[in-house]
Amino acid sequence: MTAALVDPIAPGAAELAAAGGVCILDSSAKCELCGEWNDGPRAELRAWARQHARQAHDALRPSVLGLDLSLTRTGIAIETLIPDGSKGTAWPSLLTHCGEAGHQNATYDERGRRLVRQARAVMRNVDAAIRAGADIRLGVVEGPSYGQSSMPSYYDRAGLWWSIITALQARGIPFAVVTPDHRAKFICGVKPPMGKDRDRAKRLICDETRSRFKVNTGRGTDHGELVERMMKRLNGDQADALGLADMGVVQLGWATPWRKGRRHVENVALTTWPAVTL
């Protein structure tokens, strides 16, 4: 298993979390750090809590989560809206992966335990990012590849997929499901070769992702330098997850440090998106 140590995404997140955060009851909410409170319907209180945490304590950043799910190596990416004027720009704040190899003769018990370990590992990374200040407004998950449904591992991957979907639901994170073709075409403009050419496809996805983030990566800025370091150690699963997160960023209309092209807009338009509270 590979676990990421998530650096602070919003500077005040740790202090607010240590104080107990913003406590929301049935008809009132209170910030445990400064004592400010508000009352009203729960939906309004949740919006107030987000706004207060961000504006009063610099403790939240609106974010999008991208997940390329796999038992062997799940790619995890978070894009975060960083203030740089009136609206801000979406930059990668987390790019990692986790997983473990299985073996052909694994028993059902071993397969089930591996699935549980992987689901926990994925959500540990997500929860760590939330604690570090990522206010995840949208999750973008790659959907099943039905062309691989005859493979023995397909049954196990389906178990992981539903485990993660229900974990996102439990955290109140709305999610979109993107087909593998639309994700690939968003990143590359064409469907990469598969089968025996899978390694070449992964290299193409990495190359296209690095190319996307070469545009205005903000040399001389902290975020641009961080992204450059991420791109140097990028692997195909991380690139897939980042592409999924970028699709969510485009859907939400956030500014990006890279130039949006026709393929980006078209493949986002072909995806069904949930309602998102901005």
Secondary structure, 3 states (H helix, E strand, C coil): CCCCCCCCCCCCHHHHHHHCCEEECCCEEEECCCCCEEECCHHHHHHHHHHHHHHHHCCCEEEEEEEECCCCCEEEEEEEEECCCCCCEEEEEEEEEECCCCCCCCCHHHHHHHHHHHHHHHHHHHHHHHHCCEEEEEEEEECCCHHHCCCCHHHHHHHHHHHHHHHHHHCCCCEEEECHHHHHHHHHCCCCCCHHHHHHHHHHHHHHHHHHCCCCCCCCCHHHHHHHHHHHCCCHHHHHHHHHHHHHHHHHCCECCCCCCHHHHHHHHCCCCCCCCC
